[in-house]
Amino acid sequence: MLDIKAGKDQDIRYVMKWALNELKQAEIVSARKEAEILLSNLLDCNFAELYLRGDRMLETKVLIRFKGLIRKRCQGAPLQYLTRETCFYGLKLYVGKGVFIPRPETEVLVERIIELVQENIRKPVRILELCTGSGNISVALTKNLQYCKIISSDISPQALVIARQNAKMHGLQTRIEFAQGDLFSALSEIKDGNDRFDIIIANPPYIARQELKNLPQDVGHEPRNALDGGEDGLMFYKKIISGVKPYLKNSGYIAFEFGDTQRQSIEEIICNSQLFENPFFFSDLNGIVRFVIVRRSCG
């Protein structure tokens, strides 16, 4: 088995060979790419520089740090937690333990909402995002919609710290207001919380509780409260739909992301409320129905 010792084994070429071997043994599918990401992130350089400077000797403290990151990845820690960053809708975002890692599938929902605002809603548009997590949806929307005001809420103080950092990173701290609380209860700390919204968005926890134990190892490292959707995975959708009436304008819209087997249940929750018109369901880039946008009926 490869190991790294002080001295000649500290050059980048050998260290990368060691990391690749470790990751492959742990059955990490994209072993080479992940090793490159972790070391280039640590050295603050690009992939090409790793190989152009393959004979460069790493400082011992850098080597120790890199070995620790590789071993954590082999134990299932998500890559994004190790680099402390991810990319969403073309934007670099900070992530860390205690916050759900944004998925690229959610970019489809962001794209649809941008189109909806541009084509159907008079400016300025007022948006509420529930269960904001890292703030990825709110940051992406605000970055791409000039005339919008977003309030983003989450029950987790730790998630809101990260969401605020992401807003500040992109110069949006004055355009997104963050509030802590369980769904609509967060609005009690907002000065104009009684003003209704044009759009309410949520990508809430939607995994049924009994399924949590069967999650992939890396997903299991993410915070349970960002995954647990109650006994049937539908708890948050039921709460949002049942409580939304005072907060959503007539002819306003709700937008959800949900699990890949939940379309029928989501449709029943929406239709049984008798508050909305026919829901519009659409798929992610893999052709799986994962999203819905629905307009509130007038009156």
Buried (B, 14 or more C-beta within 10 A) or exposed (E): EEEBEEEEBBBBEBBBBBBBBBBBEBEBEEBBEBBBBBBBBBBEBEEEBBEEBEEBBBEEEBBEBBBEBBEBBBEBBBBBBBBEBBEBBEBEBBBBEBBBBBBEBBBBBBEBBBEBBEEEBEEEBBBBBBBBBBBBBBBBBBBBBEEBBBBBBBBBEBBBBBBBBBBBBBEBBEBBBBBBBEBBEBBEEBEEBEEBBBBBBBBBBBBBBEEBEEEEEBBBBBBEBBBBBBEBBBBBBBBBBEEBEEBBBEBBBBBBBBBEEBBEBBBEBBEEBEBBEEBBBEEBEEEEBBBBBBBBEEE
